[in-house]
Every structure is written in structure tokens, then in C-alpha cells.
Amino acid sequence: MFAPERRTKPEIQKRPGRVLAPVAAVGQVLDPLDLGACTKAFLRTLEGRNASPETIRAYTTSLTQFLGYLAEGYPSGLRADEVQQEDIEEYLTALARRGLSGVTRANRLAAIRELFRFLVRRGLLSASPAFEVSTPKREKRGRVWLRPDEYTKLLSAAGGNLRDFCILQLFLQTGVRVSELCGLNTKDVDIPGKLLRVRAGKGQQARDIPLEKKAIRALKSWLDLRGFVATTDALFPNRYGQRLSERSVRELLTTYREAAGITKRATPHSLRHTFASYKAKAGVPLPMLKDMLGHAKLSTTQIYTHVDQVDAHKVMEGTSL
């Protein structure tokens, strides 16, 4: 945990509303504005809203780190109504000094805003200290996708490991998100029906993705071996028999990317983008591709597609007047 710039005691005393909350003794009711308790209550409501596990995990991480930052600056504690706009702005500044991207800082701020919006709705606060905090500018990064020769090398590098080869093939042949891949169970694979069932998609939306021959072959080979090495329901267990984590999947992709000599910073999302790009390029209708990718809006699907300069020239030549 990084240490924020500590304020001196006189500076804190000069600011109104900085009365520290008393510590609840055994048998006493906890202060309803205790910041830690308020945060736990907010996170519990996310489960009630049927938020995805990824959303809950992201909010939990963001708010835990924010509370840790405040604890460094105010060791005696802060109540929810004592947090001020400048506390949040200084936190975002500290994250920027650590080199965190604008995207990450914007996501952290989004979690903080939701926390205080929840407290306002509950009538515990009259206004949110995060309301007027400016959102950090999100960097625009070019999407990374792999050429056929690159993803062929990637698959070849993983050819000696049936599980890892199957994982890479599913990314390339179905466009699933890394969280969705890690959540797959063996019952989600329908070989006779040539379908992959994604039960825990983004926004808790389930969908079926048609399986192509390459994906089916990879799944058959892995399932034949998996029956001898796994006891869990997870389609892709780790060496301890537990469900493979997203971090492990990212690490194995990095390993094979480096082994294949690919210099691009390819991630699981890069493989998803590769899938979407080539499907769109091959003429798959965008509404159909939208359903395959599990997008809520067609405009999101359009972002994942592109036409390179070579294709642009072909289009211009083919449509010349």
C-alpha cells in the first residue's frame, strides 16, 4: 500500500466536519456512518442486484484500496460524512503518480461514486463528495489483433499442451471473454450439438456460441485427457484441480506469445478482437456477430471490427465509377 501525503493535525482541525467517529464498544450499535461498514453494506447490495462476480470483485478491490489510502492519512478513522471531495481528488493524484492509467483511475472513481450514491439514496448523506470530481481522461489505445501467421505460431507453441492449446483455440474460434472461459464447466460443451454454452456472460446474459471444426477437435482431445486428471466441474482446471484463474490464463498466453516470437502485447482480449475482426471481414452479419460476442449494443460490435488499408483499396477499386 502506498502512503499518501499526510496532513498535519492543525490542517485537519481547521476543516469543518472532521470529528472522528467513536469506536463502538462490545454490545453497542456500530455507527451507521462507519465507512468500512457502509462499504460492506454497499457491496452486499451488488449481490442483490445480481451483479456479475467480475463487477463485485472489481468494486471490492477498488473500494478496499481507497479505504486503505484513507486509513494511511487518517489513522484514527473517518466516517462516511467526513470524506471530502479533495480526499478523492488526492487519491486519484496519488494513483497517477504511481503510473496507473487513466482507464484504471476512471474505474476506481466509478466505484467510489457508486458507493456514495448508495449512501445518498439510503438517506445517510445529503450529497456525494464524488459528485463534482472530474473523471480522468481515458487513453485511447489501438486494439491489438493477430495476423494468421501470428496466431498460427501461437497455436504451434502450445501444441504440446492439450489444455493450453484448447484454451487458445476457444479464444480464437469463439471470441469468449477470459472471465467467461474460466467460468466454463464440462456440461457447457455440447459436442453433438456443436455448441458452447456461456452461462455467466457479461451482464449475467447467457448465450450459445456455434463451435467450428477446429474448436471441436481441440475440445474432444482435451476432454479425453481431462477425464483422467480432473475431479472438478471446471472445464479448465489448474494443476491443483481447481478452476483456472484469469491471471493464470493471461500468464500462459504471455508465455506462448513470447515462445512464438510475437512482439505485440497480445492479451486474451486481443484474441477476442482477432475473432471478431476476421468474422466481420468474412461477411458475418453484425447482428449475428453481436450475439456471438455477447454484446448488449450493436454499436459495441462495430468498434471491434475494422477494414485494413489493403481491403479499403480493394473496395475502392471494386466500386470505382
C-alpha positions as CSV (number, residue, x, y, z in Angstrom):
1,M,0.0,0.0,0.0
2,F,1.4,3.4,-1.0
3,A,1.5,6.1,1.6
4,P,-0.4,9.3,0.8
5,E,0.8,12.7,1.7
6,R,-0.1,13.0,5.3
7,R,-1.8,16.2,6.5
8,T,-0.7,17.8,9.7
9,K,-3.0,17.8,12.7
10,P,-3.7,21.6,12.6
11,E,-4.7,21.3,9.0
12,I,-7.2,18.7,9.8
13,Q,-8.6,20.6,12.7
14,K,-9.2,23.7,10.6
15,R,-11.5,21.8,8.3
16,P,-15.2,21.5,9.4
17,G,-16.8,18.2,9.9
18,R,-13.6,16.3,10.9
19,V,-14.9,14.9,14.1
20,L,-13.7,11.3,14.2
21,A,-16.3,8.6,14.8
22,P,-16.2,6.9,18.2
23,V,-15.2,3.2,18.3
24,A,-18.2,1.0,19.0
25,A,-17.7,-0.9,22.2
26,V,-18.9,-4.5,22.7
27,G,-22.7,-4.6,22.7
28,Q,-23.1,-1.1,21.2
29,V,-24.6,-0.4,17.8
30,L,-22.0,0.4,15.2
31,D,-22.0,4.0,13.9
32,P,-24.3,3.9,10.8
33,L,-21.8,6.2,9.0
34,D,-18.7,4.0,9.8
35,L,-17.0,4.0,6.4
36,G,-16.0,0.4,6.5
37,A,-19.5,-0.8,7.5
38,C,-21.0,1.4,4.8
39,T,-18.8,-0.1,2.2
40,K,-19.6,-3.7,3.2
41,A,-23.3,-2.8,3.0
42,F,-22.9,-1.4,-0.4
43,L,-21.1,-4.5,-1.7
44,R,-23.8,-6.7,-0.3
45,T,-26.4,-4.7,-2.4
46,L,-24.4,-5.6,-5.5
47,E,-25.2,-9.3,-4.9
48,G,-28.9,-8.4,-4.5
49,R,-28.8,-6.5,-7.9
50,N,-27.4,-9.8,-9.4
51,A,-24.2,-8.0,-10.4
52,S,-21.7,-10.3,-12.1
53,P,-18.8,-11.8,-10.0
54,E,-16.4,-9.7,-12.0
55,T,-18.2,-6.5,-11.2
56,I,-18.3,-7.3,-7.5
57,R,-14.7,-8.3,-7.4
58,A,-13.7,-5.1,-9.2
59,Y,-15.7,-2.9,-6.9
60,T,-14.4,-4.7,-3.8
61,T,-10.8,-4.2,-4.9
62,S,-11.3,-0.5,-5.8
63,L,-13.0,0.4,-2.6
64,T,-10.7,-1.7,-0.4
65,Q,-7.7,0.2,-1.8
66,F,-9.5,3.6,-1.4
67,L,-10.2,2.8,2.3
68,G,-6.6,1.7,2.7
69,Y,-5.5,5.1,1.3
70,L,-7.7,7.0,3.7
71,A,-6.5,4.9,6.7
72,E,-2.9,5.9,5.9
73,G,-3.8,9.6,6.0
74,Y,-6.3,9.3,8.9
75,P,-5.1,6.5,11.2
76,S,-7.9,7.3,13.7
77,G,-10.5,6.7,11.0
78,L,-13.1,8.6,9.0
79,R,-16.8,8.5,8.9
80,A,-18.6,8.5,5.5
81,D,-19.8,12.0,6.1
82,E,-16.3,13.2,6.7
83,V,-14.9,12.2,3.4
84,Q,-14.5,15.3,1.2
85,Q,-14.0,15.9,-2.5
86,E,-10.4,16.7,-2.1
87,D,-9.8,13.3,-0.4
88,I,-10.9,11.7,-3.6
89,E,-9.0,14.0,-5.8
90,E,-5.8,13.5,-3.9
91,Y,-6.3,9.7,-4.1
92,L,-6.6,9.9,-7.9
93,T,-3.5,12.1,-8.0
94,A,-1.6,9.5,-5.9
95,L,-2.7,6.8,-8.4
96,A,-1.5,8.9,-11.3
97,R,1.9,9.4,-9.6
98,R,2.1,5.6,-9.3
99,G,1.7,5.4,-13.1
100,L,-1.8,4.0,-13.1
101,S,-3.6,4.7,-16.4
102,G,-6.5,7.0,-16.9
103,V,-8.7,4.0,-17.6
104,T,-7.8,2.4,-14.2
105,R,-8.2,5.7,-12.3
106,A,-11.6,6.3,-14.0
107,N,-12.7,2.8,-12.9
108,R,-11.6,3.4,-9.3
109,L,-13.6,6.7,-9.3
110,A,-16.6,4.9,-10.7
111,A,-16.6,2.5,-7.7
112,I,-16.2,5.4,-5.3
113,R,-19.1,7.3,-6.9
114,E,-21.4,4.3,-6.7
115,L,-20.6,3.9,-3.0
116,F,-21.5,7.5,-2.1
117,R,-24.5,7.4,-4.5
118,F,-25.7,4.4,-2.5
119,L,-25.3,6.3,0.8
120,V,-27.2,9.3,-0.6
121,R,-30.1,7.0,-1.7
122,R,-30.2,5.5,1.7
123,G,-30.5,8.9,3.2
124,L,-27.3,8.7,5.1
125,L,-25.7,11.5,3.2
126,S,-27.2,14.7,1.8
127,A,-24.7,14.9,-1.1
128,S,-21.9,12.8,-2.5
129,P,-18.3,14.1,-2.2
130,A,-17.5,12.4,-5.5
131,F,-20.3,14.2,-7.5
132,E,-18.1,17.0,-8.8
133,V,-14.8,15.1,-9.1
134,S,-13.7,15.1,-12.8
135,T,-13.3,11.7,-14.4
136,P,-9.7,11.1,-15.5
137,K,-9.3,11.1,-19.3
138,R,-9.2,7.6,-20.7
139,E,-6.4,6.8,-23.0
140,K,-7.3,5.7,-26.5
141,R,-5.3,2.6,-27.4
142,G,-5.2,0.8,-30.7
143,R,-6.7,-2.6,-30.4
144,V,-4.3,-5.4,-30.9
145,W,-5.2,-8.3,-33.2
146,L,-3.1,-11.1,-34.7
147,R,-2.4,-11.9,-38.3
148,P,-2.9,-15.5,-39.5
149,D,0.8,-16.2,-39.4
150,E,1.0,-14.9,-35.8
151,Y,-1.9,-16.9,-34.3
152,T,-0.7,-20.0,-36.2
153,K,2.7,-19.6,-34.4
154,L,0.9,-19.1,-31.1
155,L,-1.0,-22.3,-31.5
156,S,2.1,-24.2,-32.6
157,A,3.9,-23.0,-29.4
158,A,1.1,-24.5,-27.3
159,G,0.8,-27.7,-29.4
160,G,2.5,-29.9,-26.7
161,N,-0.1,-29.0,-24.1
162,L,-3.7,-30.1,-24.9
163,R,-5.3,-27.9,-22.2
164,D,-3.5,-24.7,-23.2
165,F,-3.9,-25.4,-26.9
166,C,-7.7,-25.9,-26.4
167,I,-7.8,-22.6,-24.4
168,L,-6.2,-20.7,-27.3
169,Q,-8.4,-22.3,-29.9
170,L,-11.5,-21.4,-28.0
171,F,-10.4,-17.8,-27.8
172,L,-9.8,-17.7,-31.5
173,Q,-12.8,-19.8,-32.6
174,T,-15.5,-18.4,-30.2
175,G,-14.3,-15.0,-29.1
176,V,-15.2,-15.6,-25.4
177,R,-14.0,-13.3,-22.7
178,V,-11.3,-14.5,-20.3
179,S,-13.8,-14.4,-17.4
180,E,-16.3,-16.5,-19.4
181,L,-13.6,-19.0,-20.4
182,C,-12.6,-19.5,-16.8
183,G,-16.2,-20.0,-15.7
184,L,-16.9,-22.8,-18.2
185,N,-17.8,-26.2,-17.0
186,T,-17.7,-29.5,-18.8
187,K,-21.5,-29.5,-19.1
188,D,-21.3,-26.3,-21.1
189,V,-19.7,-28.1,-24.0
190,D,-22.2,-29.7,-26.4
191,I,-20.2,-31.7,-28.9
192,P,-23.1,-33.4,-30.7
193,G,-24.9,-30.1,-31.0
194,K,-21.7,-28.2,-31.8
195,L,-22.4,-25.5,-29.3
196,L,-20.6,-23.8,-26.4
197,R,-22.9,-22.6,-23.6
198,V,-21.7,-19.4,-21.9
199,R,-23.8,-19.2,-18.7
200,A,-22.1,-16.4,-16.9
201,G,-21.7,-13.8,-19.6
202,K,-21.3,-10.0,-19.1
203,G,-24.4,-8.6,-17.5
204,Q,-25.4,-12.2,-16.5
205,Q,-26.6,-12.9,-20.0
206,A,-26.2,-16.5,-21.2
207,R,-25.7,-17.3,-24.8
208,D,-24.8,-20.2,-27.1
209,I,-21.9,-20.0,-29.5
210,P,-21.6,-22.3,-32.5
211,L,-18.5,-24.4,-32.5
212,E,-16.4,-24.9,-35.6
213,K,-14.4,-28.0,-36.5
214,K,-11.1,-26.7,-35.1
215,A,-12.7,-25.9,-31.7
216,I,-14.5,-29.2,-31.6
217,R,-11.3,-31.2,-32.3
218,A,-9.4,-29.3,-29.6
219,L,-12.2,-29.8,-27.1
220,K,-12.5,-33.5,-27.9
221,S,-8.8,-34.0,-27.4
222,W,-8.7,-32.1,-24.1
223,L,-11.9,-33.8,-22.7
224,D,-10.4,-37.2,-23.4
225,L,-7.4,-36.3,-21.4
226,R,-9.2,-34.3,-18.8
227,G,-11.2,-37.2,-17.7
228,F,-8.1,-38.8,-16.2
229,V,-6.7,-35.7,-14.5
230,A,-9.6,-33.7,-13.1
231,T,-12.3,-34.2,-10.5
232,T,-13.8,-30.6,-10.6
233,D,-16.6,-29.5,-12.9
234,A,-14.4,-26.7,-14.3
235,L,-13.6,-27.3,-18.0
236,F,-10.1,-25.9,-17.5
237,P,-8.6,-26.9,-14.0
238,N,-5.1,-26.0,-12.9
239,R,-2.6,-28.5,-11.7
240,Y,-4.1,-28.5,-8.3
241,G,-7.5,-29.5,-9.6
242,Q,-9.0,-26.0,-9.0
243,R,-10.7,-23.7,-11.6
244,L,-8.1,-21.9,-13.7
245,S,-7.9,-18.2,-12.8
246,E,-8.0,-15.3,-15.2
247,R,-4.5,-14.3,-14.1
248,S,-3.2,-17.8,-14.9
249,V,-4.8,-17.6,-18.4
250,R,-3.1,-14.2,-19.1
251,E,0.2,-15.6,-17.9
252,L,0.0,-18.7,-20.1
253,L,-0.8,-16.5,-23.1
254,T,2.2,-14.3,-22.4
255,T,4.4,-17.5,-22.2
256,Y,3.2,-18.8,-25.6
257,R,3.3,-15.3,-27.2
258,E,7.0,-15.0,-26.2
259,A,7.7,-18.5,-27.3
260,A,6.2,-17.8,-30.7
261,G,8.3,-14.7,-31.1
262,I,5.3,-12.4,-31.2
263,T,6.3,-8.9,-30.2
264,K,2.7,-7.5,-29.9
265,R,1.3,-7.1,-26.4
266,A,-1.3,-9.7,-27.1
267,T,-3.9,-10.4,-24.3
268,P,-7.0,-12.7,-24.1
269,H,-8.9,-9.7,-25.3
270,S,-6.6,-9.4,-28.4
271,L,-7.7,-12.9,-29.3
272,R,-11.3,-11.9,-28.9
273,H,-10.7,-9.0,-31.1
274,T,-9.0,-11.2,-33.7
275,F,-12.0,-13.5,-33.7
276,A,-14.4,-10.5,-34.2
277,S,-12.3,-8.9,-36.9
278,Y,-12.0,-11.9,-39.1
279,K,-15.6,-12.9,-38.7
280,A,-16.7,-9.4,-39.8
281,K,-14.2,-9.4,-42.6
282,A,-15.5,-12.8,-43.8
283,G,-19.0,-11.3,-44.0
284,V,-20.7,-12.5,-40.8
285,P,-23.7,-10.1,-40.3
286,L,-23.1,-7.7,-37.4
287,P,-26.3,-8.7,-35.6
288,M,-25.1,-12.3,-35.6
289,L,-21.6,-11.4,-34.5
290,K,-23.2,-9.3,-31.8
291,D,-24.9,-12.3,-30.4
292,M,-21.7,-14.4,-30.6
293,L,-19.7,-11.8,-28.7
294,G,-22.5,-11.2,-26.1
295,H,-22.7,-7.5,-26.7
296,A,-25.7,-5.6,-25.5
297,K,-25.5,-3.0,-28.3
298,L,-24.7,-3.3,-31.9
299,S,-22.5,-0.2,-31.7
300,T,-20.1,-2.1,-29.4
301,T,-19.7,-4.8,-32.0
302,Q,-18.9,-2.2,-34.7
303,I,-16.0,-1.0,-32.5
304,Y,-14.4,-4.4,-32.7
305,T,-14.4,-4.6,-36.4
306,H,-12.2,-2.8,-38.9
307,V,-11.1,-2.8,-42.5
308,D,-7.4,-2.6,-43.1
309,Q,-5.9,-0.4,-45.8
310,V,-5.5,-3.3,-48.3
311,D,-9.2,-4.1,-48.1
312,A,-10.0,-0.4,-48.4
313,H,-8.1,-0.2,-51.7
314,K,-9.9,-3.3,-52.9
315,V,-13.3,-1.8,-52.0
316,M,-12.4,1.5,-53.8
317,E,-11.2,-0.4,-56.9
318,G,-14.3,-2.6,-57.0
319,T,-16.7,0.3,-56.6
320,S,-15.0,2.8,-58.9
321,L,-17.3,4.9,-61.1
